[in-house]
Amino acid sequence: MSSADLAIGLPRPRYRGAFGRLYASELRLILGRRRNLALLAVLGVIPVLIGIAVDVNTPRGGDGPEFLGQITDNGLFLVFTALTVCLPLFLPLVVGVVSGDTIAGEAGLGTLRYLLTVPVTRRRLLAVKTLGALTFTAAAVLTITVVGLVVGAVLFGLHDVTLLSGDTVSLGNGLTRMVGVAAYVVVALFGLAAVGLFLSTLTENAIAAMATTVAFSVFSLVLDAVPQLSAIHPWLLTHNWLGFGELLRTGVDGRLLLQWSLLHLSYAAVFLSLAFARITTKDITS
């Protein structure tokens, strides 16, 4: 199709499998960057350091996160502790860097205009960028989970799980809960990834989009720490990030988990809608 056809808005031809190829290209772009691989490596080191520290010096009662004292009894709790430690800063930093770079990075390098001159609509481009950011978010959480599980098994062993409510469940049940915890964290961080995608459509400066995304999560954490603002706490993006502890109780309140997850998904829906409005109506290629 000629450039004249594109200019007058004629529909572009459809190519079977084009979305899959574009998504695969996006994954190669994200995972091929040394910066992103270094971020995953740093996340993988954190459960190793926690495990070694606990193995060398067992924490006294009341020290550290809620799960820390249970690591020596069951290595599975190393996963929960590592996620608890990483959620306030490390994971938002990783998600902010990748999501903030999605559109702004392409625009800054001048490659965005070339993507949009081939049979790639802006809607499809945003869908692929969103899926790529979500995939990397899942990879970041999975890195902590897998490394934490392996290190915990080597240092402390895996046994039947004593839940926070005091009841004991089988190891299989505990592993299922671990998968649920990881999925909950991914959903929680997806809201922040959507914020980063929207901010990435506002600028050609990828660093600015990354920094603003991370600042968004930090600002939410600061507001959540002010008791006088308790009325707005339930609506903050970060307020229930650690709500996965509910999965480690005997009577799991599915209603609460669904409510918190819907809040995170609502953030994602709002900011992805804003990103769609921006990318389809503004000149983002100049």
N, C-alpha and C positions, 0 to 999 in steps of 0.2 A: 504494500500500500504506500502511496506517495505521501510526501509531507503535506501536500495540498489537501489530500483526503483527511489527514489527521487534523489539519487546521480548521476544516469546516465541520468537524465533529462526526464524521462517518464512523460507524461501528468498526472496531478492529476485529480481524479474524481470530477465531478461537483455535488453539492448538492443544490437542489431547496430551495430557500429562505435563502441561506447561507449569501448572501450580506446583506439582511435585518437584520438578527440576529447579524451579525458583526457590523453593523451600530448602532443597538440598544445597543449592548454591549459598543460601543465607547461612546455613549451618557451617559450611566450609569457611565462610567468611568469619563467623563468630569464633569458631573453635580453632581457626588457623592463626588467630592473633596471639602473639606471645603474651601480651598483657592479660588477656582473658584466661589463658592457661595458667599463668602465674597466680591469678586470683584463685583459681580452683585449687592450685597446689597449696596456697596459704590456708585455705579452708580445710584442706586435708591434714595439714600439720596441727591444727588446733586440737582435735580429739587426741592426737598422739601426745601432745604436750600435757594435756589434762590427765590422760591415763598414766603417763610416767610420773607426774607430780603426785597423783593420788597413791600410786604404787610405792613411791619413795617415802612419802609423808602422808599417812592417812589423816584426813581432816577431822578435827574435833567436832562434836555435835554443835550444830548451829552455824558452822562456818560454810561460806560459799552458797551456791544455789541449792534449791530444795532437794535435788536428786543426788548431790555430791556425796553425801555420807553413805549412799546405798551402792555406790559403784563397786566397792570391794566385795560386796555380797553377790553381786551379779553384774557382769560386764555389759549387759544390755542397757543399764542406766547410764553408761558412758555416752550413748547416743543422745539420750534425753538431755544430759548435762551439756554436751557440746552444742546442741541446738539452742538451749537456753542461753548459753554464753554468746553465741554468734548472732542471735536475733536482734539485739539492740543496735549493733553497729556493723559487724562484719558482713552479714548477709545483705542489709540494705545498701552497703557500699558497693558490693558486687553487682547487685541488681541495678543500682543507680548508674554505674559505669556502663553496663551493657545496654540498658534500655535508653539511656540518654544519648548514646552514640548511634542508635538505629537509623534515624532519618538525618539528624544533624551531621553525622559523620560523612554520609553520602553527599549531602549538599556541600559541605565544606571542601570535600575532595573534588567536587565537580562531576561525580559519577551519577548523581541522581537524575540529571537531565537525560543521560543516555539510557538509564533504565526505563524511563517513561517514553522514549521514542521507539522502543521495541514493543511487541504486543503485551505490555504489562500495564493494566489500568491502575490508577491510584488506589482504588479500593483493594485490588489484589495485592498491590505492594504493601499497603498497611496491614492486610491480613497476614502476609508472609512475615513481615517484621514483628508483628505481635506474636505469632507462633514461634518465631525464633527466640524472642526474649523470654517467652514462657518456657521453652525447651531449656534454655540456659539456666533459668531460675530453678527448674526441676533438677538439672545436672548439679547445680551448686548444693542444693539440699541433699541430693543423693550422695554426693561426695562425702559430706559430713556423716551421713547415716551409715554408709558402707564402711568407711574408715573407722568410725567409732565402734561399729559392730565387730569388725575384725580385731582391732586393738583390744577392745573389751574382752573378747573371747580368749585372746592370747594371754592377757595379763591376769584376768580375774575369772574366766570361765563363764559359761552361760548355763543358768539354772532356772528352776521355776521362779516366777516373778511375784514378789511381794508388792502389791499395789499400795498407793498412797493411803488408801482407806484401811489397810492392814490385812486384807484378804490375800490369799496366794492363788495364783492361776498357773496353768502349765506354760512351758516355754513356748509352745506353739501359739497359745493365746497371746503371750507377751509379744511375740514377733508380729502377729497380726495387728496388735495395738501400735507397734512401732511403725508399721506401714501407714496406719491411719494418722499417726502423728506427723510423719513426713508429708503426707498428702495435705493435711491441714496447713502446715507451714507453707507449702507451695501456693495454696490458694490465698493465704494471707499476704504473701509477697507479690502475688500477681496484681493486686491493687496498686502497689507501689510501682511495679513495672509499667502499668498503664499510665500512671502519672509521668514517668520518664518518657514514654512514647509521645505523650502530648507535648511535653516541654521540648522534645526533640524536633517537633514540627514548627516550633516558634523561632528557631535560630539556626544559623549555620555553624555556630561555635559549639562543638560537641562537649568541650570541657565545661562550658557554662551550663549546658543541659544536665550533665552528670552531677555537677556540684549542687544545682538547684534541686534535683531529685533527692539527693542525700539530705540536703537541708530540710526538705519537706518532711522526711521521716524524723529527723532530729527535732524539728519544731513541734511535731505531733507528740513526741516523747516528752518534751519539755512541758507542753500544755497538760499532758497526762499526769505529770508529777506535781502539779499545783492543786492542792486540795480545794481551794476556793473555786476552781473551775470544774468541780465534779459533775455539774449538770451537763456539760458537753463531753465528758469522758467516754460515755458509751458510743459516741458518734465519731470518735477519733480513729484514724486508720490503724494506729499501733496499739490501741487500748487492749485488744484481746489477742494479740499476737502469741502470747504465752498461754492461751486458753486450751492448748493441747493437753495440759495437765488433767483436764476432765476425762480424757481417754485412759488415764491411769488410775481410775477409781472403779469400784465394783459396779455401782449403779451409774452408768454413763448417761448424762442428760443430753440426749440427741437433739432436743429442742434448742438448747443453748448453743450447741455446736453448729446447728443449722443456721441459727440467728446470726452468730458471729461470722460464719462463712458467707452468708448472704450480704452482710455489710461489706466485706472485702470485695465480693463480686460486684456490688453496687458501685463501689469506688472505681472498679475496673470498667464497668459499663459506662459510667459518666465520663471518665477521662478518655476512653477509647472513642466515645461519641464526639467529644471535643476534638480529638486528634483527627477523626474522619472529616469533621466539618472544616478543619483547618487545611488538611491536605487536599481536599477536593475543591476548595474555593479560592485558595491563595496561591500566589506564585512562589513555590518553594524551590525552584530550580535556578534562580538567578544567583 
